[in-house]
Amino acid sequence: MTTPYIEITDLNKKFSQHPVLNQLNLTIQAGEIVAILGENGAGKTTLLNILLGLLPADSGEVQLFGQPVSVLQQSMALRANIGVMLQQASLPGNLTVLEHLELFSCYYPNPRPLPELIQSCGLSDLVQQRFSSLSGGQKQAVLFALAIIGKPALLFLDEPTVGLDVAARQAFWQQIRQAKADGISVILTTHYLEEADQLASRILVLKNGRFIADGSPATLKAFSQTRQISCCSRLSQQLISSWPEVQLVVQLAAQLTAQKDNPAAQHLQIHSSQPEQTLRRLLALDEQLTDLTVSSVSLEQAFLHLTHSKEHSA
């Protein structure tokens, strides 16, 4: 049987007697892009620091590639198998990009060839620029290159696209996809639900020190019973909002062509935890209902459902 890249058993961590991680169990195999989601204070950073050997656990076992995380500081071979890009990372601003790459390349026994790394990370036009002169997106591209320069099998990315504009974020997503294509497994913490949806093969939702959900983005969306109903209806938002199963009603600005024959209708988007019941009400009360569609909720809506529902509270 293949040795898991990460194996956590009954992990516990407290700060000032406050439990942050509570009997946490997790196994991550090769080839996965795993996004760890959770609200502020859920324990994501604590978990990452324990996995990187930067923080001791109170109890439980943590293994990387079948070895206790405690040997990480003494084992160069184990460290070379891991790439890390932390949110608060910084580099000396007076060195050029090429000087940083050459310096980090010396830390590894079998680093990636610099010309290949520079091209794949889009750094060709930046190598002679000082790090302090780079934009936010360019700095993240350099930090990512340094994280993979040692040919790691496992890459940790902590909130890697915070503060980046849309174009820079999407360029960074492509770098992560390329890392996956190169055989690197990725552990990603992020507050951007779209990022997790776009990149992750598996999503873990952390709440009150425990994982309350574990599955693909599609599985998590399906887990939430809430559905999104779109329609053109003459019924008022106030009436639909009064139905017990309806969580949200939004009137969309766009006017559909079908409304020409029904000018009193509004284009509505309805979130319902019991879509069948809502559909029965709509069809019974509005004979002129048109443009009816039912779809799954977004990952963001599923995440909010998971983290705020009573059954997942500690």
C-alpha positions as CSV (number, residue, x, y, z in Angstrom):
1,M,0.0,0.0,0.0
2,T,1.2,3.5,-0.9
3,T,2.5,5.6,2.1
4,P,0.3,8.7,2.6
5,Y,2.0,12.0,2.1
6,I,0.3,13.3,5.3
7,E,-1.2,11.2,8.1
8,I,-2.7,12.8,11.2
9,T,-4.1,10.8,14.0
10,D,-6.0,12.2,17.0
11,L,-4.2,15.6,16.9
12,N,-4.9,18.0,19.7
13,K,-3.7,21.6,20.3
14,K,-4.8,24.1,22.9
15,F,-3.8,27.8,23.5
16,S,-4.5,29.0,27.1
17,Q,-6.7,26.0,27.7
18,H,-8.8,26.9,24.6
19,P,-9.0,23.9,22.2
20,V,-7.9,24.9,18.7
21,L,-7.5,21.5,17.1
22,N,-9.7,18.7,18.6
23,Q,-9.0,15.0,17.9
24,L,-8.2,15.8,14.3
25,N,-7.7,13.0,11.8
26,L,-6.6,13.3,8.2
27,T,-4.9,11.3,5.4
28,I,-3.6,12.9,2.2
29,Q,-2.3,10.8,-0.6
30,A,-0.1,11.6,-3.6
31,G,-1.7,13.6,-6.5
32,E,-4.2,15.6,-4.6
33,I,-4.8,19.4,-4.5
34,V,-6.4,19.8,-1.1
35,A,-8.0,23.1,-0.1
36,I,-8.5,23.7,3.7
37,L,-11.3,26.2,4.3
38,G,-12.5,27.7,7.5
39,E,-13.5,31.0,9.1
40,N,-11.0,33.1,10.9
41,G,-9.9,31.3,14.1
42,A,-11.0,27.9,12.8
43,G,-7.4,26.5,13.2
44,K,-6.1,26.5,9.7
45,T,-2.8,28.3,10.5
46,T,-2.2,26.3,13.6
47,L,-2.7,23.1,11.6
48,L,-0.3,24.3,8.9
49,N,2.4,25.2,11.5
50,I,2.2,21.8,13.1
51,L,2.5,20.1,9.7
52,L,5.6,22.1,9.0
53,G,7.1,21.4,12.4
54,L,7.0,25.0,13.4
55,L,4.6,24.3,16.3
56,P,4.4,21.2,18.6
57,A,1.1,19.4,19.0
58,D,-0.2,18.7,22.5
59,S,-1.0,15.1,21.6
60,G,-1.6,12.9,18.6
61,E,0.6,11.8,15.7
62,V,1.7,13.7,12.6
63,Q,3.6,12.0,9.9
64,L,5.0,13.2,6.5
65,F,5.9,10.6,4.0
66,G,5.7,8.0,6.8
67,Q,8.1,9.8,9.1
68,P,7.2,11.7,12.3
69,V,7.1,15.5,11.7
70,S,9.6,15.8,14.6
71,V,12.5,14.6,12.3
72,L,11.8,17.4,9.8
73,Q,14.5,19.7,11.3
74,Q,17.2,17.0,11.2
75,S,16.3,15.4,7.8
76,M,17.5,17.3,4.7
77,A,15.9,14.6,2.5
78,L,12.5,15.1,4.1
79,R,12.8,18.9,3.9
80,A,13.7,18.7,0.2
81,N,10.5,16.8,-0.4
82,I,8.5,19.8,0.9
83,G,7.9,23.2,-0.6
84,V,6.4,26.1,1.4
85,M,5.0,29.5,0.6
86,L,3.7,31.2,3.7
87,Q,1.4,34.3,3.6
88,Q,3.8,36.5,5.6
89,A,6.9,35.5,3.6
90,S,9.4,38.2,2.6
91,L,12.8,38.5,1.0
92,P,15.6,41.0,1.1
93,G,14.6,43.7,-1.3
94,N,18.1,44.6,-2.5
95,L,18.8,41.3,-4.2
96,T,17.6,40.7,-7.8
97,V,15.2,37.9,-8.7
98,L,18.1,35.9,-10.2
99,E,20.2,36.3,-7.1
100,H,17.4,34.9,-4.9
101,L,16.9,32.0,-7.3
102,E,20.7,31.2,-7.3
103,L,20.9,31.4,-3.5
104,F,17.9,29.1,-2.9
105,S,19.1,26.7,-5.6
106,C,22.2,26.0,-3.4
107,Y,20.0,24.7,-0.6
108,Y,18.9,21.6,-2.5
109,P,20.9,18.6,-3.7
110,N,19.0,18.3,-7.0
111,P,17.3,21.6,-7.7
112,R,15.3,22.4,-10.8
113,P,17.4,24.0,-13.6
114,L,17.1,27.7,-13.3
115,P,16.4,28.4,-17.0
116,E,13.5,25.9,-16.9
117,L,12.2,27.4,-13.6
118,I,12.4,31.0,-14.8
119,Q,10.5,30.2,-18.0
120,S,7.8,28.0,-16.3
121,C,7.1,30.7,-13.6
122,G,7.0,33.6,-16.1
123,L,10.1,35.3,-14.6
124,S,12.1,35.9,-17.8
125,D,11.5,39.7,-17.8
126,L,12.1,40.0,-14.0
127,V,15.4,38.2,-13.4
128,Q,17.5,41.4,-13.2
129,Q,15.0,43.4,-11.2
130,R,15.4,43.9,-7.5
131,F,12.8,42.1,-5.4
132,S,11.7,45.4,-3.8
133,S,10.7,46.9,-7.2
134,L,8.3,44.1,-8.1
135,S,4.5,44.3,-8.0
136,G,2.5,42.1,-5.6
137,G,1.7,39.5,-8.3
138,Q,5.4,39.4,-9.4
139,K,6.6,38.9,-5.8
140,Q,4.2,36.0,-5.4
141,A,5.5,34.5,-8.7
142,V,9.0,34.7,-7.3
143,L,8.0,33.2,-3.9
144,F,6.2,30.4,-5.8
145,A,9.3,29.6,-7.8
146,L,11.4,29.4,-4.7
147,A,8.9,27.0,-3.1
148,I,9.2,24.6,-6.0
149,I,12.9,25.0,-6.8
150,G,13.9,21.9,-4.8
151,K,11.5,19.6,-6.8
152,P,9.2,19.0,-3.8
153,A,6.6,16.2,-3.9
154,L,4.4,18.2,-1.5
155,L,3.7,21.9,-1.6
156,F,2.1,24.1,1.1
157,L,0.5,27.3,0.0
158,D,-0.9,29.6,2.8
159,E,-3.3,32.2,1.4
160,P,-1.1,32.6,-1.7
161,T,-3.3,35.1,-3.7
162,V,-4.3,37.5,-0.9
163,G,-4.1,41.1,-2.2
164,L,-3.7,40.1,-5.9
165,D,-5.9,41.5,-8.6
166,V,-8.0,39.3,-10.8
167,A,-5.4,38.9,-13.6
168,A,-2.6,38.1,-11.2
169,R,-4.7,35.6,-9.2
170,Q,-5.7,33.7,-12.4
171,A,-2.1,33.7,-13.5
172,F,-1.1,32.2,-10.1
173,W,-3.9,29.6,-10.4
174,Q,-2.3,28.5,-13.7
175,Q,1.0,28.0,-11.8
176,I,-0.7,25.7,-9.3
177,R,-2.3,23.7,-12.1
178,Q,1.1,23.3,-13.7
179,A,2.6,22.1,-10.4
180,K,-0.2,19.5,-10.2
181,A,0.6,18.5,-13.8
182,D,4.3,18.1,-12.8
183,G,3.3,15.6,-10.1
184,I,3.3,17.9,-7.1
185,S,0.6,17.5,-4.4
186,V,-0.7,20.8,-3.0
187,I,-2.1,21.8,0.3
188,L,-3.8,25.2,0.0
189,T,-5.4,27.4,2.6
190,T,-7.5,30.2,1.2
191,H,-10.4,32.5,1.9
192,Y,-11.3,32.7,-1.8
193,L,-14.1,30.1,-2.3
194,E,-13.8,30.5,-6.1
195,E,-10.1,29.6,-5.8
196,A,-10.9,26.4,-4.0
197,D,-13.6,25.6,-6.5
198,Q,-11.3,26.2,-9.4
199,L,-8.2,24.3,-8.1
200,A,-9.0,21.7,-5.5
201,S,-9.7,18.0,-6.1
202,R,-10.6,17.8,-2.5
203,I,-11.9,20.4,0.1
204,L,-11.7,20.1,3.8
205,V,-13.9,22.5,5.9
206,L,-12.5,23.1,9.4
207,K,-14.8,24.3,12.2
208,N,-14.1,24.4,16.0
209,G,-11.0,22.3,15.5
210,R,-12.6,19.5,13.5
211,F,-13.2,18.7,9.9
212,I,-16.9,19.0,9.3
213,A,-16.8,18.3,5.6
214,D,-14.4,16.4,3.3
215,G,-15.0,15.9,-0.4
216,S,-14.8,17.3,-3.9
217,P,-16.2,20.8,-4.7
218,A,-19.2,19.1,-6.4
219,T,-19.8,16.8,-3.4
220,L,-19.8,19.8,-1.0
221,K,-22.2,21.7,-3.2
222,A,-24.5,18.7,-3.4
223,F,-24.3,18.2,0.4
224,S,-26.1,21.4,1.0
225,Q,-29.8,20.8,0.4
226,T,-30.3,24.4,-0.6
227,R,-31.1,24.9,-4.3
228,Q,-31.2,28.1,-6.4
229,I,-34.5,28.7,-8.2
230,S,-34.7,31.3,-11.0
231,C,-38.0,32.3,-12.5
232,C,-40.2,35.1,-13.8
233,S,-43.1,35.5,-11.4
234,R,-45.9,38.0,-10.5
235,L,-45.6,37.0,-6.9
236,S,-44.1,39.6,-4.5
237,Q,-40.7,39.1,-2.9
238,Q,-42.3,39.7,0.5
239,L,-44.7,36.8,0.0
240,I,-42.0,34.4,-1.2
241,S,-39.7,35.4,1.6
242,S,-42.4,34.5,4.1
243,W,-42.3,30.8,3.2
244,P,-40.4,28.9,5.9
245,E,-38.1,27.1,3.6
246,V,-37.0,30.1,1.7
247,Q,-33.7,31.6,2.8
248,L,-33.2,34.4,0.3
249,V,-35.1,36.1,-2.5
250,V,-33.3,38.5,-4.9
251,Q,-34.8,40.5,-7.7
252,L,-32.4,40.5,-10.6
253,A,-32.0,43.7,-12.6
254,A,-31.9,42.0,-16.0
255,Q,-35.3,41.8,-17.8
256,L,-36.0,38.6,-19.7
257,T,-37.7,38.6,-23.1
258,A,-40.4,36.4,-21.8
259,Q,-41.6,39.3,-19.6
260,K,-42.9,41.2,-22.7
261,D,-46.1,39.1,-22.5
262,N,-46.2,39.3,-18.7
263,P,-45.1,42.9,-17.7
264,A,-46.0,42.4,-14.0
265,A,-43.5,39.6,-13.6
266,Q,-40.2,40.0,-11.8
267,H,-37.0,38.0,-12.6
268,L,-36.3,36.4,-9.2
269,Q,-33.6,34.2,-7.7
270,I,-34.7,32.2,-4.7
271,H,-32.6,30.1,-2.3
272,S,-34.7,27.3,-0.8
273,S,-33.8,24.5,1.6
274,Q,-36.8,22.6,0.4
275,P,-36.9,23.3,-3.4
276,E,-39.8,20.8,-4.1
277,Q,-42.0,22.6,-1.6
278,T,-41.1,26.0,-3.0
279,L,-41.7,24.9,-6.6
280,R,-45.2,23.6,-5.6
281,R,-46.0,26.9,-4.0
282,L,-44.8,28.9,-7.1
283,L,-46.7,26.8,-9.6
284,A,-49.9,26.8,-7.5
285,L,-50.0,30.6,-6.9
286,D,-48.7,31.8,-10.3
287,E,-50.2,30.3,-13.4
288,Q,-48.1,32.6,-15.6
289,L,-44.7,31.5,-14.1
290,T,-42.0,31.4,-16.7
291,D,-38.3,30.8,-17.3
292,L,-38.1,28.4,-14.4
293,T,-34.7,26.8,-13.6
294,V,-33.3,24.9,-10.6
295,S,-29.6,24.6,-9.9
296,S,-27.1,23.8,-7.2
297,V,-25.8,26.5,-5.0
298,S,-22.3,27.9,-5.3
299,L,-19.4,26.6,-3.2
300,E,-19.6,29.9,-1.2
301,Q,-23.2,29.2,-0.4
302,A,-22.5,25.6,0.5
303,F,-19.6,26.8,2.8
304,L,-21.9,29.2,4.6
305,H,-24.5,26.5,5.1
306,L,-21.9,24.1,6.5
307,T,-20.2,26.6,8.8
308,H,-23.4,28.2,10.2
309,S,-25.8,25.3,10.4
310,K,-26.5,24.0,14.0
311,E,-25.8,20.4,13.2
312,H,-22.1,21.2,12.5
313,S,-21.6,23.3,15.6
314,A,-19.5,22.0,18.5
